[in-house]
Amino acid sequence: MYTQKYMQNEKLSPAQAMQILKNGNFRFVNNLKLNRDLLEQVNETKDGQRPFAAILSCMDSRTSAELIFDQGLGDIFSIRIAGNVITENILGSLEYATAVAGSKLIVVLGHTGCGAIKGACDDVQMGHLTALLEKILPAVHAEKTITDNRNSGNADFVDAVAKLHVLRSVTEIAERSVIINDLVAQGKVGIVPALYNVSTGNVTFFDNEAIIKEAAMAIAEGVV
């Protein structure tokens, strides 16, 4: 029942929240999704919500967080914007998710073959999109491992920039939000970068770059 899960979410650690998402992506990739009664979940969540994680992902139609992590209604906050860029509104949404609604984990989820990343790699200038792509340009300039064909036609370059962009975004969230940074310092919230492969369905979590204050990041058994 949702009420039981609500109470469990109160006790979740950031590392446990991440493991739930990893388990969900495993089910998604292996076509083992949990059997859910979505209408029952509508009824169970009508009086409130307590999502255990907040996922900042791209607006790409292939990257629905609920699907790729096999989560139901009321499980996660899904924040979507082209290029999963960080803005004042995004930071405010993440602060609400963690400080008010009690989410234990923030995931910055990029993806392979991202159109916004490609646009930034090509320095596209187009209306309001120009300002959005400018937020990705620092990752384009910082990517130094690939020296040839540094444009949207080079899939390896695009994906390298996408990875670097999520890594930099995690740092940016912690640096720009005093509220989230304090929660991380207290061990109540974690932030992790990740990349979704649109060809395989796999999500790679960059655990070594995660900002999670937990000894050994211990994972409790039986977490689904």
C-alpha positions as CSV (number, residue, x, y, z in Angstrom):
1,M,0.0,0.0,0.0
2,Y,1.1,3.6,-0.6
3,T,0.7,4.5,3.1
4,Q,3.2,1.8,4.0
5,K,5.6,3.0,1.3
6,Y,5.2,6.5,2.5
7,M,6.5,5.5,6.0
8,Q,9.3,3.5,4.4
9,N,10.4,6.5,2.4
10,E,10.9,8.5,5.6
11,K,13.6,6.0,6.6
12,L,15.3,5.6,3.2
13,S,18.9,6.7,2.9
14,P,20.1,8.4,-0.4
15,A,22.1,5.3,-1.3
16,Q,19.1,3.1,-0.8
17,A,17.0,5.4,-3.0
18,M,19.6,5.1,-5.7
19,Q,19.5,1.3,-5.4
20,I,15.8,1.3,-5.9
21,L,16.3,3.2,-9.1
22,K,19.0,0.8,-10.2
23,N,16.8,-2.1,-9.5
24,G,13.9,-0.5,-11.4
25,N,16.1,0.1,-14.5
26,F,17.2,-3.5,-14.4
27,R,13.6,-4.6,-14.5
28,F,12.9,-2.2,-17.4
29,V,15.8,-3.5,-19.5
30,N,14.8,-7.1,-18.8
31,N,11.1,-6.5,-19.3
32,L,10.3,-7.5,-15.8
33,K,8.3,-4.5,-14.8
34,L,6.2,-4.7,-11.6
35,N,2.5,-5.3,-11.9
36,R,0.8,-2.1,-10.8
37,D,-2.8,-1.1,-10.5
38,L,-2.4,2.6,-11.6
39,L,-6.0,3.4,-10.8
40,E,-5.5,2.1,-7.3
41,Q,-2.4,4.3,-7.0
42,V,-4.5,7.3,-8.1
43,N,-6.7,6.6,-5.1
44,E,-3.8,5.9,-2.7
45,T,-2.1,9.2,-3.6
46,K,-5.1,11.5,-3.8
47,D,-4.4,13.0,-0.3
48,G,-0.6,13.5,-0.6
49,Q,2.7,12.4,-2.0
50,R,6.1,11.5,-0.8
51,P,8.4,10.7,-3.8
52,F,11.6,9.2,-2.7
53,A,13.7,10.7,-5.6
54,A,13.7,13.7,-7.9
55,I,14.9,13.0,-11.5
56,L,16.1,15.9,-13.6
57,S,16.1,14.6,-17.2
58,C,15.8,15.8,-20.7
59,M,12.5,16.5,-22.4
60,D,13.4,13.8,-25.0
61,S,10.4,11.6,-25.7
62,R,12.5,8.5,-25.1
63,T,13.6,9.4,-21.6
64,S,10.5,9.1,-19.4
65,A,11.9,8.6,-15.9
66,E,8.8,6.7,-14.6
67,L,9.2,4.1,-17.4
68,I,13.0,3.6,-17.5
69,F,13.1,3.3,-13.7
70,D,9.9,1.2,-13.5
71,Q,8.2,3.5,-11.0
72,G,4.5,4.2,-10.4
73,L,2.4,7.1,-9.4
74,G,3.7,9.0,-6.4
75,D,7.1,7.4,-6.5
76,I,9.3,10.1,-8.1
77,F,9.4,13.7,-9.1
78,S,10.1,14.0,-12.8
79,I,11.5,17.3,-13.8
80,R,12.1,17.6,-17.6
81,I,13.8,20.3,-19.6
82,A,15.8,20.2,-22.9
83,G,19.4,19.2,-22.1
84,N,18.6,18.7,-18.4
85,V,20.0,22.2,-17.8
86,I,20.1,23.9,-14.4
87,T,18.0,27.1,-14.1
88,E,16.6,29.1,-11.2
89,N,13.3,27.3,-11.6
90,I,14.9,23.9,-11.7
91,L,16.8,24.7,-8.5
92,G,13.6,25.8,-6.9
93,S,11.8,22.6,-7.9
94,L,14.6,20.5,-6.5
95,E,14.6,22.4,-3.3
96,Y,10.9,21.8,-3.0
97,A,11.4,18.1,-3.7
98,T,14.0,17.6,-1.1
99,A,13.4,20.2,1.7
100,V,9.6,20.1,1.6
101,A,8.5,16.8,0.1
102,G,11.3,14.7,1.5
103,S,12.9,13.2,-1.5
104,K,16.2,11.5,-0.6
105,L,18.0,11.6,-3.9
106,I,18.5,13.9,-6.9
107,V,19.4,12.3,-10.2
108,V,20.7,14.4,-13.0
109,L,20.0,12.2,-16.0
110,G,21.5,12.9,-19.4
111,H,21.2,10.6,-22.4
112,T,23.0,9.5,-25.5
113,G,22.3,11.2,-28.8
114,C,20.8,14.2,-27.0
115,G,19.5,16.9,-29.4
116,A,20.2,19.7,-27.0
117,I,23.8,18.6,-26.6
118,K,24.2,18.3,-30.4
119,G,22.9,21.9,-30.7
120,A,25.4,23.1,-28.2
121,C,28.2,21.2,-29.9
122,D,27.3,23.0,-33.1
123,D,26.8,26.4,-31.4
124,V,23.2,26.6,-32.8
125,Q,21.6,30.0,-32.6
126,M,17.8,29.9,-32.7
127,G,15.4,32.1,-30.7
128,H,15.0,31.3,-27.0
129,L,16.9,28.0,-27.6
130,T,20.1,30.0,-27.8
131,A,20.1,30.9,-24.1
132,L,19.3,27.3,-23.1
133,L,22.2,25.9,-25.2
134,E,24.6,28.4,-23.7
135,K,24.1,26.6,-20.4
136,I,25.6,23.5,-22.0
137,L,28.6,25.2,-23.7
138,P,30.9,25.0,-20.7
139,A,30.8,21.2,-21.0
140,V,31.5,21.5,-24.7
141,H,34.6,23.6,-24.0
142,A,35.7,21.5,-21.1
143,E,35.6,18.2,-23.0
144,K,39.3,17.7,-24.0
145,T,39.6,14.0,-24.8
146,I,38.3,14.3,-28.3
147,T,40.2,16.7,-30.6
148,D,38.8,15.8,-34.1
149,N,35.2,16.4,-35.4
150,R,34.0,18.2,-32.3
151,N,30.5,18.6,-33.7
152,S,27.1,16.9,-33.7
153,G,28.2,14.5,-36.4
154,N,30.6,12.7,-33.9
155,A,28.5,10.5,-31.7
156,D,31.4,9.9,-29.3
157,F,32.0,13.6,-28.8
158,V,28.3,14.3,-28.3
159,D,28.0,11.5,-25.6
160,A,31.3,12.6,-23.9
161,V,29.9,16.2,-23.6
162,A,26.6,14.7,-22.3
163,K,28.4,12.9,-19.6
164,L,30.5,15.9,-18.6
165,H,27.4,18.1,-18.6
166,V,25.7,15.9,-16.0
167,L,28.8,15.7,-13.9
168,R,29.1,19.5,-13.9
169,S,25.4,19.9,-13.2
170,V,25.6,17.9,-10.0
171,T,28.4,20.2,-8.8
172,E,26.4,23.2,-9.9
173,I,23.3,22.1,-7.9
174,A,25.4,21.7,-4.7
175,E,27.2,25.0,-5.2
176,R,24.2,27.1,-6.1
177,S,21.6,25.8,-3.6
178,V,22.4,26.4,0.0
179,I,19.3,24.4,1.0
180,I,20.3,21.3,-0.9
181,N,23.9,21.6,0.1
182,D,22.9,21.6,3.7
183,L,20.7,18.6,3.3
184,V,23.6,16.8,1.6
185,A,26.0,17.7,4.4
186,Q,23.6,16.2,6.9
187,G,23.4,13.0,4.9
188,K,19.7,13.5,4.2
189,V,20.0,13.9,0.5
190,G,22.3,12.7,-2.2
191,I,23.0,13.9,-5.7
192,V,24.1,11.6,-8.5
193,P,24.9,12.0,-12.2
194,A,23.7,9.4,-14.6
195,L,23.4,8.7,-18.4
196,Y,20.7,6.8,-20.2
197,N,21.5,4.9,-23.3
198,V,18.7,5.3,-25.8
199,S,19.8,2.3,-27.8
200,T,19.9,-0.2,-24.9
201,G,17.6,1.2,-22.2
202,N,20.5,1.0,-19.6
203,V,21.2,3.8,-17.1
204,T,24.8,4.2,-16.0
205,F,25.1,5.8,-12.6
206,F,28.4,7.6,-12.1
207,D,28.7,6.5,-8.4
208,N,32.2,7.8,-8.0
209,E,31.0,11.3,-8.8
210,A,27.9,11.1,-6.7
211,I,27.7,13.5,-3.7
212,I,26.4,11.3,-1.0
213,K,27.5,11.5,2.6
214,E,27.2,7.9,3.8
215,A,29.9,5.6,5.2
216,A,30.6,3.0,2.5
217,M,27.2,3.9,0.9
218,A,25.8,0.7,2.5
219,I,22.7,-0.7,0.8
220,A,20.0,-2.4,2.8
221,E,18.9,-5.8,1.7
222,G,15.4,-6.2,0.2
223,V,15.1,-2.7,-1.2
224,V,13.0,-2.8,-4.4
